[in-house]
C-alpha cells in the first residue's frame, strides 16, 4: 500500500537531485568558460579616426604593457597616424576573480534550491499535515467532562496545542494581523479622538 508520504519524499529527493545536477552542470560550464578567458586583460576603446570606425580591443597581457601599441592589433592606421590614433584610445587594465564568481553563483543556486524545496513543502506537504491534524483529530474528553453539556469544551485546548506547533507562515500572519489592529487603533486615536502620540 503506497502512502502519500512516499510519493512526497520521492518528489523532494527528485527536486534535490535536479538542483544538484543543475549546479554541477553550471560549474562545468563555468570551468569551460574560465579556460577560454583569463582573469586579467587590457581593454582599449578606440573612437573613430579619419575613415576607420571605432573599435574595442582586448588582449591578455601584463599591466605594464597595457597600452595602445601592445593591444591594438592589427593597427588600423600606418605611419605617423599611429601616434595620433593611440592618443585617442583609452586603455584600462582589468582584473577579476573567477573563483569568487563561481562561489557566488553556487551560493545563489543553493539558496534558490532551498527556496524551491520550501515552496514544495508549503504547497504539497503542509496541507496534508493540516488535514491530518484538524481533520482526523478527535476531541477526547476526560472522565470529568463526561457529564458536560458542551461536546467541544476542550476544543480550545486542542487548537492551543496545534498553534504552539504553528509554522513560520502562521507566526507571520499573526504578527501581520496584530500590526493591522495596532494601525487601526492608531487611526482611531488620531482621526476620531484627535490624539497624537508623543
PyMOL commands that set and color helices and strands:
alter all, ss='L'
color gray80, all
select helices_A, chain A and resi 4-36+68-71+81-88+98-135+143-145+155-164+168-192
alter helices_A, ss='H'
color red, helices_A
select strands_A, chain A and resi 40-46+55-59+90-95
alter strands_A, ss='S'
color yellow, strands_A
deselect
rebuild
show_as cartoon
